[in-house]
Amino acid sequence: MAQRKRPSGRGYGKGARKTVASAMRRKKNGTLGSDKRGEAGKVKSRNQAIAIGLSQARKKGAKIRSKREAA
């Protein structure tokens, strides 16, 4: 089968995608919190989980657009 072409434009790097996927799994399991230890308020919103994942990826140095560019 032919390989699918990724849509052009600025996407996130592989490390960032993995971090966001991990955050989404932790949200689904109920272990994703809004503080560093994951103990504060449990995350209920999908968008909040994505934001936490992107924030963690930024701290790790993954390839992500800056907050200003994305807005």
N, CA, C and O atoms as a DFTB+ gen file, in Angstrom:
284 C
 N C O
     1  1       0.842      -1.186       0.000
     2  2       0.000       0.000       0.000
     3  2       0.884       1.246       0.000
     4  3       2.000       1.247       0.520
     5  1       0.354       2.287      -0.591
     6  2       1.092       3.537      -0.634
     7  2       1.094       4.172       0.751
     8  3       0.126       4.075       1.505
     9  1       2.205       4.820       1.059
    10  2       2.321       5.465       2.355
    11  2       1.517       6.757       2.347
    12  3       1.555       7.513       1.376
    13  1       0.796       7.007       3.420
    14  2       0.013       8.238       3.498
    15  2       0.924       9.418       3.702
    16  3       1.888       9.347       4.465
    17  1       0.621      10.500       3.024
    18  2       1.411      11.706       3.176
    19  2       0.841      12.528       4.327
    20  3      -0.363      12.774       4.399
    21  1       1.733      12.947       5.225
    22  2       1.282      13.776       6.348
    23  2       0.909      15.155       5.833
    24  3       1.558      15.670       4.922
    25  1      -0.111      15.754       6.393
    26  2      -0.492      17.086       5.944
    27  2       0.638      18.074       6.184
    28  3       1.325      18.020       7.204
    29  1       0.818      18.966       5.241
    30  2       1.898      19.942       5.393
    31  2       1.522      20.939       6.477
    32  3       0.364      21.014       6.887
    33  1       2.473      21.681       6.925
    34  2       2.241      22.638       8.001
    35  2       3.112      22.260       9.184
    36  3       3.796      21.237       9.171
    37  1       3.077      23.075      10.174
    38  2       3.950      22.852      11.320
    39  2       3.253      21.958      12.323
    40  3       2.274      22.356      12.954
    41  1       3.754      20.773      12.461
    42  2       3.192      19.844      13.422
    43  2       4.091      19.741      14.638
    44  3       5.064      20.484      14.773
    45  1       3.764      18.831      15.503
    46  2       4.566      18.606      16.694
    47  2       5.559      17.489      16.425
    48  3       5.306      16.621      15.588
    49  1       6.676      17.502      17.120
    50  2       7.683      16.464      16.976
    51  2       7.214      15.161      17.608
    52  3       6.211      15.123      18.319
    53  1       7.959      14.096      17.334
    54  2       7.590      12.767      17.831
    55  2       7.562      12.726      19.358
    56  3       6.659      12.134      19.948
    57  1       8.546      13.354      19.994
    58  2       8.604      13.375      21.460
    59  2       7.392      14.068      22.052
    60  3       6.853      13.628      23.068
    61  1       6.960      15.154      21.420
    62  2       5.793      15.887      21.913
    63  2       4.538      15.039      21.771
    64  3       3.696      15.014      22.669
    65  1       4.413      14.343      20.643
    66  2       3.227      13.501      20.439
    67  2       3.172      12.387      21.478
    68  3       2.099      12.050      21.978
    69  1       4.337      11.815      21.801
    70  2       4.369      10.743      22.809
    71  2       3.969      11.265      24.179
    72  3       3.239      10.599      24.914
    73  1       4.446      12.460      24.524
    74  2       4.136      13.035      25.832
    75  2       2.647      13.346      25.953
    76  3       2.042      13.110      26.999
    77  1       2.060      13.878      24.880
    78  2       0.633      14.190      24.908
    79  2      -0.179      12.899      24.980
    80  3      -1.182      12.833      25.691
    81  1       0.252      11.873      24.245
    82  2      -0.456      10.585      24.289
    83  2      -0.404       9.999      25.700
    84  3      -1.383       9.429      26.182
    85  1       0.741      10.143      26.350
    86  2       0.884       9.658      27.717
    87  2      -0.051      10.408      28.654
    88  3      -0.677       9.805      29.526
    89  1      -0.147      11.724      28.477
    90  2      -1.040      12.531      29.313
    91  2      -2.493      12.116      29.095
    92  3      -3.280      12.078      30.041
    93  1      -2.848      11.805      27.853
    94  2      -4.215      11.387      27.562
    95  2      -4.528      10.042      28.230
    96  3      -5.629       9.834      28.739
    97  1      -3.547       9.134      28.221
    98  2      -3.748       7.843      28.892
    99  2      -3.923       8.032      30.393
   100  3      -4.772       7.394      31.016
   101  1      -3.092       8.934      30.979
   102  2      -3.186       9.173      32.420
   103  2      -4.516       9.828      32.783
   104  3      -5.071       9.562      33.849
   105  1      -5.034      10.695      31.885
   106  2      -6.348      11.291      32.112
   107  2      -7.417      10.203      32.114
   108  3      -8.308      10.193      32.963
   109  1      -7.316       9.287      31.151
   110  2      -8.307       8.215      31.042
   111  2      -8.296       7.329      32.291
   112  3      -9.343       6.873      32.751
   113  1      -7.090       7.091      32.833
   114  2      -6.962       6.265      34.035
   115  2      -7.300       7.027      35.314
   116  3      -7.462       6.425      36.376
   117  1      -7.407       8.352      35.211
   118  2      -7.743       9.163      36.373
   119  2      -6.542       9.527      37.226
   120  3      -6.705       9.922      38.381
   121  1      -5.330       9.400      36.676
   122  2      -4.133       9.692      37.463
   123  2      -3.457      10.997      37.046
   124  3      -2.384      11.325      37.552
   125  1      -4.070      11.737      36.137
   126  2      -3.479      13.003      35.683
   127  2      -4.034      14.127      36.531
   128  3      -5.234      14.400      36.514
   129  1      -3.143      14.783      37.281
   130  2      -3.537      15.919      38.104
   131  2      -2.966      17.194      37.531
   132  3      -2.133      17.149      36.626
   133  1      -3.398      18.320      38.039
   134  2      -2.969      19.590      37.474
   135  2      -1.742      20.168      38.176
   136  3      -1.341      21.288      37.860
   137  1      -1.138      19.452      39.109
   138  2       0.109      19.931      39.702
   139  2       1.246      18.977      39.345
   140  3       1.038      17.992      38.636
   141  1       2.442      19.270      39.836
   142  2       3.615      18.478      39.453
   143  2       3.511      17.021      39.876
   144  3       3.966      16.133      39.155
   145  1       2.915      16.766      41.039
   146  2       2.826      15.390      41.542
   147  2       1.575      14.676      41.064
   148  3       1.407      13.481      41.311
   149  1       0.692      15.401      40.381
   150  2      -0.539      14.791      39.899
   151  2      -1.574      14.612      40.986
   152  3      -2.473      13.779      40.863
   153  1      -1.452      15.405      42.073
   154  2      -2.346      15.216      43.209
   155  2      -3.414      16.295      43.337
   156  3      -4.415      16.092      44.024
   157  1      -3.217      17.437      42.686
   158  2      -4.202      18.517      42.838
   159  2      -5.499      18.088      42.162
   160  3      -5.801      16.896      42.108
   161  1      -6.255      19.029      41.655
   162  2      -7.520      18.684      41.024
   163  2      -7.327      17.724      39.865
   164  3      -6.450      17.931      39.027
   165  1      -8.127      16.688      39.811
   166  2      -8.038      15.739      38.715
   167  2      -8.526      16.411      37.432
   168  3      -9.493      17.172      37.448
   169  1      -7.854      16.124      36.339
   170  2      -8.186      16.734      35.059
   171  2      -9.403      16.035      34.473
   172  3      -9.446      14.808      34.389
   173  1     -10.397      16.830      34.066
   174  2     -11.610      16.268      33.480
   175  2     -11.741      16.624      32.007
   176  3     -12.416      15.924      31.251
   177  1     -11.107      17.694      31.608
   178  2     -11.247      18.186      30.239
   179  2     -10.154      17.613      29.335
   180  3      -8.990      17.520      29.726
   181  1     -10.550      17.234      28.125
   182  2      -9.595      16.726      27.130
   183  2      -8.576      17.810      26.764
   184  3      -7.384      17.533      26.636
   185  1      -9.060      19.051      26.597
   186  2      -8.167      20.148      26.238
   187  2      -7.151      20.430      27.337
   188  3      -5.999      20.754      27.050
   189  1      -7.568      20.309      28.582
   190  2      -6.648      20.538      29.690
   191  2      -5.569      19.456      29.707
   192  3      -4.408      19.743      30.001
   193  1      -5.945      18.215      29.395
   194  2      -4.974      17.123      29.346
   195  2      -3.952      17.361      28.242
   196  3      -2.763      17.107      28.435
   197  1      -4.403      17.845      27.085
   198  2      -3.489      18.143      25.984
   199  2      -2.541      19.267      26.383
   200  3      -1.345      19.202      26.100
   201  1      -3.067      20.297      27.040
   202  2      -2.243      21.425      27.464
   203  2      -1.171      20.978      28.451
   204  3      -0.030      21.432      28.372
   205  1      -1.525      20.091      29.380
   206  2      -0.555      19.585      30.349
   207  2       0.517      18.770      29.636
   208  3       1.702      18.891      29.948
   209  1       0.103      17.936      28.673
   210  2       1.057      17.142      27.907
   211  2       2.031      18.006      27.125
   212  3       3.227      17.716      27.090
   213  1       1.531      19.070      26.494
   214  2       2.399      19.967      25.730
   215  2       3.353      20.719      26.655
   216  3       4.514      20.944      26.314
   217  1       2.858      21.101      27.817
   218  2       3.701      21.797      28.782
   219  2       4.847      20.896      29.250
   220  3       5.992      21.337      29.352
   221  1       4.525      19.629      29.532
   222  2       5.570      18.686      29.950
   223  2       6.579      18.461      28.829
   224  3       7.779      18.354      29.082
   225  1       6.093      18.390      27.592
   226  2       6.985      18.187      26.449
   227  2       7.913      19.385      26.271
   228  3       9.092      19.222      25.957
   229  1       7.373      20.600      26.473
   230  2       8.205      21.805      26.376
   231  2       9.343      21.762      27.391
   232  3      10.479      22.123      27.084
   233  1       9.018      21.311      28.616
   234  2      10.040      21.242      29.661
   235  2      11.120      20.230      29.315
   236  3      12.278      20.401      29.696
   237  1      10.744      19.163      28.586
   238  2      11.717      18.154      28.171
   239  2      12.533      18.620      26.963
   240  3      13.549      18.009      26.629
   241  1      12.096      19.694      26.312
   242  2      12.827      20.226      25.163
   243  2      12.348      19.672      23.830
   244  3      13.096      19.700      22.853
   245  1      11.127      19.173      23.766
   246  2      10.592      18.630      22.518
   247  2      10.286      19.758      21.534
   248  3      10.154      20.919      21.921
   249  1      10.175      19.392      20.251
   250  2       9.910      20.380      19.205
   251  2       8.424      20.737      19.208
   252  3       7.577      19.948      18.789
   253  1       8.128      21.954      19.695
   254  2       6.750      22.421      19.783
   255  2       6.729      23.899      19.429
   256  3       7.668      24.636      19.733
   257  1       5.655      24.324      18.787
   258  2       5.515      25.752      18.517
   259  2       5.438      26.502      19.831
   260  3       4.994      25.954      20.840
   261  1       5.867      27.746      19.823
   262  2       5.761      28.548      21.037
   263  2       4.300      28.868      21.294
   264  3       3.475      28.761      20.387
   265  1       3.973      29.253      22.505
   266  2       2.591      29.561      22.849
   267  2       2.075      30.741      22.017
   268  3       0.901      30.766      21.644
   269  1       2.931      31.705      21.727
   270  2       2.514      32.878      20.949
   271  2       2.175      32.502      19.512
   272  3       1.195      33.000      18.958
   273  1       2.979      31.624      18.900
   274  2       2.718      31.234      17.524
   275  2       1.429      30.448      17.398
   276  3       0.699      30.610      16.420
   277  1       1.138      29.600      18.371
   278  2      -0.025      28.730      18.301
   279  2      -1.317      29.524      18.465
   280  3      -2.358      29.118      17.948
   281  1      -1.266      30.647      19.175
   282  2      -2.493      31.417      19.455
   283  2      -2.929      32.257      18.311
   284  3      -3.939      32.953      18.406
